[in-house]
Amino acid sequence: MGEQEKYKHMLKKIIDETENHTIKNSEQLIQILVSELKHGCLVGEQMQQQTAIK
């Protein structure tokens, strides 16, 4: 997957999570974006699971 496709997929996923109210505030959005850029696409899902547990 090319760089543009990777970022396109990442942003689409984050937009979907925001629209579905999985991401509830801007701080969480920024944390997920930073994590996604550092580590890849699975980090946002891990943060989502941690939030659901709390």
Backbone atoms as SQL, in Angstrom:
CREATE TABLE atoms (id INTEGER PRIMARY KEY, chain TEXT, resi INTEGER, resn TEXT, atom TEXT, x REAL, y REAL, z REAL);
INSERT INTO atoms VALUES
  (1, 'A', 1, 'MET', 'N', 0.847, -1.169, 0.000),
  (2, 'A', 1, 'MET', 'CA', 0.000, 0.000, 0.000),
  (3, 'A', 1, 'MET', 'C', 0.896, 1.236, 0.000),
  (4, 'A', 2, 'GLY', 'N', 0.625, 2.176, -0.888),
  (5, 'A', 2, 'GLY', 'CA', 1.407, 3.390, -0.979),
  (6, 'A', 2, 'GLY', 'C', 1.116, 4.335, 0.175),
  (7, 'A', 3, 'GLU', 'N', 2.001, 5.308, 0.344),
  (8, 'A', 3, 'GLU', 'CA', 1.853, 6.271, 1.438),
  (9, 'A', 3, 'GLU', 'C', 0.515, 7.002, 1.383),
  (10, 'A', 4, 'GLN', 'N', 0.133, 7.477, 0.206),
  (11, 'A', 4, 'GLN', 'CA', -1.128, 8.213, 0.091),
  (12, 'A', 4, 'GLN', 'C', -2.312, 7.334, 0.455),
  (13, 'A', 5, 'GLU', 'N', -2.302, 6.101, 0.007),
  (14, 'A', 5, 'GLU', 'CA', -3.391, 5.176, 0.317),
  (15, 'A', 5, 'GLU', 'C', -3.442, 4.882, 1.812),
  (16, 'A', 6, 'LYS', 'N', -2.279, 4.738, 2.440),
  (17, 'A', 6, 'LYS', 'CA', -2.216, 4.468, 3.876),
  (18, 'A', 6, 'LYS', 'C', -2.832, 5.633, 4.655),
  (19, 'A', 7, 'TYR', 'N', -2.471, 6.864, 4.298),
  (20, 'A', 7, 'TYR', 'CA', -3.018, 8.034, 4.995),
  (21, 'A', 7, 'TYR', 'C', -4.510, 8.208, 4.700),
  (22, 'A', 8, 'LYS', 'N', -4.898, 7.932, 3.482),
  (23, 'A', 8, 'LYS', 'CA', -6.307, 8.024, 3.106),
  (24, 'A', 8, 'LYS', 'C', -7.139, 7.046, 3.940),
  (25, 'A', 9, 'HIS', 'N', -6.657, 5.821, 4.073),
  (26, 'A', 9, 'HIS', 'CA', -7.343, 4.803, 4.871),
  (27, 'A', 9, 'HIS', 'C', -7.403, 5.224, 6.344),
  (28, 'A', 10, 'MET', 'N', -6.285, 5.721, 6.875),
  (29, 'A', 10, 'MET', 'CA', -6.217, 6.140, 8.268),
  (30, 'A', 10, 'MET', 'C', -7.206, 7.275, 8.540),
  (31, 'A', 11, 'LEU', 'N', -7.228, 8.273, 7.682),
  (32, 'A', 11, 'LEU', 'CA', -8.128, 9.406, 7.876),
  (33, 'A', 11, 'LEU', 'C', -9.588, 9.002, 7.730),
  (34, 'A', 12, 'LYS', 'N', -9.881, 8.122, 6.787),
  (35, 'A', 12, 'LYS', 'CA', -11.260, 7.649, 6.627),
  (36, 'A', 12, 'LYS', 'C', -11.729, 6.936, 7.883),
  (37, 'A', 13, 'LYS', 'N', -10.862, 6.097, 8.439),
  (38, 'A', 13, 'LYS', 'CA', -11.209, 5.366, 9.652),
  (39, 'A', 13, 'LYS', 'C', -11.452, 6.328, 10.813),
  (40, 'A', 14, 'ILE', 'N', -10.617, 7.332, 10.945),
  (41, 'A', 14, 'ILE', 'CA', -10.767, 8.297, 12.033),
  (42, 'A', 14, 'ILE', 'C', -12.027, 9.130, 11.849),
  (43, 'A', 15, 'ILE', 'N', -12.326, 9.523, 10.624),
  (44, 'A', 15, 'ILE', 'CA', -13.562, 10.262, 10.351),
  (45, 'A', 15, 'ILE', 'C', -14.769, 9.400, 10.701),
  (46, 'A', 16, 'ASP', 'N', -14.742, 8.135, 10.312),
  (47, 'A', 16, 'ASP', 'CA', -15.847, 7.226, 10.634),
  (48, 'A', 16, 'ASP', 'C', -16.026, 7.089, 12.145),
  (49, 'A', 17, 'GLU', 'N', -14.914, 6.947, 12.891),
  (50, 'A', 17, 'GLU', 'CA', -14.990, 6.826, 14.342),
  (51, 'A', 17, 'GLU', 'C', -15.539, 8.099, 14.972),
  (52, 'A', 18, 'THR', 'N', -15.208, 9.249, 14.413),
  (53, 'A', 18, 'THR', 'CA', -15.729, 10.518, 14.924),
  (54, 'A', 18, 'THR', 'C', -17.224, 10.624, 14.659),
  (55, 'A', 19, 'GLU', 'N', -17.651, 10.243, 13.468),
  (56, 'A', 19, 'GLU', 'CA', -19.070, 10.300, 13.128),
  (57, 'A', 19, 'GLU', 'C', -19.897, 9.303, 13.947),
  (58, 'A', 20, 'ASN', 'N', -19.300, 8.187, 14.312),
  (59, 'A', 20, 'ASN', 'CA', -19.989, 7.174, 15.117),
  (60, 'A', 20, 'ASN', 'C', -19.869, 7.455, 16.615),
  (61, 'A', 21, 'HIS', 'N', -19.289, 8.582, 16.973),
  (62, 'A', 21, 'HIS', 'CA', -19.111, 9.022, 18.362),
  (63, 'A', 21, 'HIS', 'C', -18.194, 8.114, 19.160),
  (64, 'A', 22, 'THR', 'N', -17.337, 7.350, 18.476),
  (65, 'A', 22, 'THR', 'CA', -16.331, 6.556, 19.168),
  (66, 'A', 22, 'THR', 'C', -15.259, 7.482, 19.723),
  (67, 'A', 23, 'ILE', 'N', -14.900, 8.487, 18.942),
  (68, 'A', 23, 'ILE', 'CA', -13.976, 9.529, 19.385),
  (69, 'A', 23, 'ILE', 'C', -14.852, 10.662, 19.904),
  (70, 'A', 24, 'LYS', 'N', -14.731, 10.958, 21.194),
  (71, 'A', 24, 'LYS', 'CA', -15.667, 11.872, 21.821),
  (72, 'A', 24, 'LYS', 'C', -15.151, 13.298, 21.987),
  (73, 'A', 25, 'ASN', 'N', -13.829, 13.506, 21.917),
  (74, 'A', 25, 'ASN', 'CA', -13.319, 14.866, 22.085),
  (75, 'A', 25, 'ASN', 'C', -12.034, 15.061, 21.284),
  (76, 'A', 26, 'SER', 'N', -11.621, 16.302, 21.194),
  (77, 'A', 26, 'SER', 'CA', -10.458, 16.624, 20.358),
  (78, 'A', 26, 'SER', 'C', -9.168, 16.050, 20.922),
  (79, 'A', 27, 'GLU', 'N', -9.057, 15.945, 22.238),
  (80, 'A', 27, 'GLU', 'CA', -7.856, 15.371, 22.834),
  (81, 'A', 27, 'GLU', 'C', -7.692, 13.914, 22.424),
  (82, 'A', 28, 'GLN', 'N', -8.781, 13.169, 22.466),
  (83, 'A', 28, 'GLN', 'CA', -8.738, 11.773, 22.048),
  (84, 'A', 28, 'GLN', 'C', -8.409, 11.666, 20.562),
  (85, 'A', 29, 'LEU', 'N', -8.980, 12.554, 19.759),
  (86, 'A', 29, 'LEU', 'CA', -8.701, 12.574, 18.320),
  (87, 'A', 29, 'LEU', 'C', -7.215, 12.797, 18.059),
  (88, 'A', 30, 'ILE', 'N', -6.632, 13.752, 18.749),
  (89, 'A', 30, 'ILE', 'CA', -5.209, 14.052, 18.561),
  (90, 'A', 30, 'ILE', 'C', -4.346, 12.876, 19.010),
  (91, 'A', 31, 'GLN', 'N', -4.692, 12.261, 20.147),
  (92, 'A', 31, 'GLN', 'CA', -3.931, 11.103, 20.623),
  (93, 'A', 31, 'GLN', 'C', -3.959, 9.972, 19.600),
  (94, 'A', 32, 'ILE', 'N', -5.116, 9.721, 19.028),
  (95, 'A', 32, 'ILE', 'CA', -5.239, 8.647, 18.037),
  (96, 'A', 32, 'ILE', 'C', -4.452, 8.986, 16.778),
  (97, 'A', 33, 'LEU', 'N', -4.550, 10.230, 16.310),
  (98, 'A', 33, 'LEU', 'CA', -3.796, 10.627, 15.116),
  (99, 'A', 33, 'LEU', 'C', -2.293, 10.458, 15.326),
  (100, 'A', 34, 'VAL', 'N', -1.794, 10.917, 16.467),
  (101, 'A', 34, 'VAL', 'CA', -0.359, 10.794, 16.749),
  (102, 'A', 34, 'VAL', 'C', 0.040, 9.323, 16.817),
  (103, 'A', 35, 'SER', 'N', -0.763, 8.532, 17.509),
  (104, 'A', 35, 'SER', 'CA', -0.454, 7.101, 17.622),
  (105, 'A', 35, 'SER', 'C', -0.484, 6.411, 16.272),
  (106, 'A', 36, 'GLU', 'N', -1.484, 6.745, 15.462),
  (107, 'A', 36, 'GLU', 'CA', -1.589, 6.156, 14.122),
  (108, 'A', 36, 'GLU', 'C', -0.355, 6.505, 13.289),
  (109, 'A', 37, 'LEU', 'N', 0.074, 7.734, 13.363),
  (110, 'A', 37, 'LEU', 'CA', 1.231, 8.149, 12.571),
  (111, 'A', 37, 'LEU', 'C', 2.514, 7.497, 13.071),
  (112, 'A', 38, 'LYS', 'N', 2.616, 7.264, 14.380),
  (113, 'A', 38, 'LYS', 'CA', 3.815, 6.640, 14.936),
  (114, 'A', 38, 'LYS', 'C', 3.860, 5.143, 14.701),
  (115, 'A', 39, 'HIS', 'N', 2.725, 4.478, 14.921),
  (116, 'A', 39, 'HIS', 'CA', 2.751, 3.023, 15.026),
  (117, 'A', 39, 'HIS', 'C', 1.957, 2.271, 13.976),
  (118, 'A', 40, 'GLY', 'N', 1.054, 2.911, 13.292),
  (119, 'A', 40, 'GLY', 'CA', 0.254, 2.205, 12.304),
  (120, 'A', 40, 'GLY', 'C', -1.209, 2.146, 12.686),
  (121, 'A', 41, 'CYS', 'N', -1.967, 1.476, 11.891),
  (122, 'A', 41, 'CYS', 'CA', -3.427, 1.529, 11.946),
  (123, 'A', 41, 'CYS', 'C', -4.040, 0.792, 13.122),
  (124, 'A', 42, 'LEU', 'N', -3.340, -0.072, 13.805),
  (125, 'A', 42, 'LEU', 'CA', -3.963, -0.833, 14.880),
  (126, 'A', 42, 'LEU', 'C', -4.044, -0.063, 16.186),
  (127, 'A', 43, 'VAL', 'N', -3.259, 0.979, 16.337),
  (128, 'A', 43, 'VAL', 'CA', -3.211, 1.704, 17.599),
  (129, 'A', 43, 'VAL', 'C', -4.533, 2.378, 17.909),
  (130, 'A', 44, 'GLY', 'N', -5.175, 2.981, 16.932),
  (131, 'A', 44, 'GLY', 'CA', -6.471, 3.616, 17.150),
  (132, 'A', 44, 'GLY', 'C', -7.503, 2.630, 17.655),
  (133, 'A', 45, 'GLU', 'N', -7.476, 1.432, 17.126),
  (134, 'A', 45, 'GLU', 'CA', -8.398, 0.396, 17.570),
  (135, 'A', 45, 'GLU', 'C', -8.104, -0.018, 19.006),
  (136, 'A', 46, 'GLN', 'N', -6.822, -0.078, 19.378),
  (137, 'A', 46, 'GLN', 'CA', -6.470, -0.419, 20.748),
  (138, 'A', 46, 'GLN', 'C', -6.943, 0.661, 21.711),
  (139, 'A', 47, 'MET', 'N', -6.780, 1.933, 21.348),
  (140, 'A', 47, 'MET', 'CA', -7.250, 3.022, 22.195),
  (141, 'A', 47, 'MET', 'C', -8.768, 2.986, 22.314),
  (142, 'A', 48, 'GLN', 'N', -9.432, 2.637, 21.237),
  (143, 'A', 48, 'GLN', 'CA', -10.888, 2.537, 21.228),
  (144, 'A', 48, 'GLN', 'C', -11.333, 1.452, 22.219),
  (145, 'A', 49, 'GLN', 'N', -10.642, 0.326, 22.223),
  (146, 'A', 49, 'GLN', 'CA', -10.975, -0.755, 23.142),
  (147, 'A', 49, 'GLN', 'C', -10.723, -0.347, 24.586),
  (148, 'A', 50, 'GLN', 'N', -9.635, 0.381, 24.848),
  (149, 'A', 50, 'GLN', 'CA', -9.344, 0.847, 26.195),
  (150, 'A', 50, 'GLN', 'C', -10.415, 1.811, 26.671),
  (151, 'A', 51, 'THR', 'N', -10.884, 2.677, 25.793),
  (152, 'A', 51, 'THR', 'CA', -11.926, 3.632, 26.148),
  (153, 'A', 51, 'THR', 'C', -13.225, 2.903, 26.458),
  (154, 'A', 52, 'ALA', 'N', -13.530, 1.875, 25.711),
  (155, 'A', 52, 'ALA', 'CA', -14.760, 1.114, 25.934),
  (156, 'A', 52, 'ALA', 'C', -14.732, 0.400, 27.284),
  (157, 'A', 53, 'ILE', 'N', -13.552, -0.012, 27.724),
  (158, 'A', 53, 'ILE', 'CA', -13.422, -0.710, 29.001),
  (159, 'A', 53, 'ILE', 'C', -13.672, 0.241, 30.171),
  (160, 'A', 54, 'LYS', 'N', -13.248, 1.485, 30.053),
  (161, 'A', 54, 'LYS', 'CA', -13.395, 2.462, 31.140),
  (162, 'A', 54, 'LYS', 'C', -14.795, 2.787, 31.308);
